[in-house]
Amino acid sequence: MNETLKVEGMSCAHCVNAVESSVGELQGVSSVKADLEKGEVAVAFDNSQTSLDKIQETIEDQGYDVV
């Protein structure tokens, strides 16, 4: 499954790395790419192993808002 999430609060390369690292560690996530300029995070994942809710929760745990 592929989803692109609108994320607010990312302002630097550290933010991008924090989001990509934390989401990338979730079981079932095959790729994650944060776009700082667009304020988006594109995620490819197996929804039998993780959920969109879990991905959103992981991003929010890093201090960013999924809108």
Secondary structure per residue as TSV (DSSP state, phi and psi in degrees):
chain	resnum	aa	ss	phi	psi
A	1	M	-	360.0	140.7
A	2	N	E	-119.3	132.1
A	3	E	E	-137.4	146.7
A	4	T	E	-120.0	121.5
A	5	L	E	-106.6	139.5
A	6	K	E	-84.4	123.9
A	7	V	E	-126.8	128.3
A	8	E	E	-104.3	146.6
A	9	G	-	107.7	-10.0
A	10	M	-	-78.7	125.5
A	11	S	-	-131.6	-2.1
A	12	C	S	-157.6	175.6
A	13	A	H	-62.6	-33.4
A	14	H	H	-61.1	-40.6
A	15	C	H	-60.6	-46.7
A	16	V	H	-59.1	-46.8
A	17	N	H	-62.8	-40.8
A	18	A	H	-62.1	-44.9
A	19	V	H	-67.6	-48.7
A	20	E	H	-62.1	-41.2
A	21	S	H	-66.8	-48.0
A	22	S	H	-67.3	-44.0
A	23	V	H	-70.0	-37.8
A	24	G	H	-63.0	-23.1
A	25	E	T	-79.3	-13.9
A	26	L	S	-68.6	137.3
A	27	Q	T	-63.8	132.8
A	28	G	T	96.9	-11.1
A	29	V	E	-84.7	120.6
A	30	S	E	-96.3	-26.0
A	31	S	E	-158.7	150.5
A	32	V	E	-147.1	133.3
A	33	K	E	-139.1	116.4
A	34	A	E	-94.3	133.6
A	35	D	E	-111.7	105.7
A	36	L	T	-61.7	-44.8
A	37	E	T	-64.4	-41.0
A	38	K	T	-84.9	-18.4
A	39	G	T	68.0	40.8
A	40	E	E	-128.6	152.8
A	41	V	E	-128.0	118.8
A	42	A	E	-98.0	129.0
A	43	V	E	-130.9	133.2
A	44	A	E	-111.3	127.4
A	45	F	E	-152.3	160.9
A	46	D	-	-94.0	111.6
A	47	N	T	-74.2	1.0
A	48	S	T	-87.5	-12.5
A	49	Q	T	-110.5	-26.2
A	50	T	-	-149.1	170.7
A	51	S	-	-125.3	161.8
A	52	L	H	-61.2	-37.4
A	53	D	H	-60.8	-41.8
A	54	K	H	-65.6	-39.6
A	55	I	H	-64.0	-46.1
A	56	Q	H	-61.4	-43.0
A	57	E	H	-61.0	-40.2
A	58	T	H	-64.8	-42.1
A	59	I	H	-64.1	-44.8
A	60	E	H	-66.3	-32.4
A	61	D	H	-64.0	-23.3
A	62	Q	T	-83.5	-5.3
A	63	G	T	102.0	14.3
A	64	Y	-	-113.7	158.8
A	65	D	E	-106.5	124.2
A	66	V	E	-88.9	122.7
A	67	V	-	-114.2	360.0
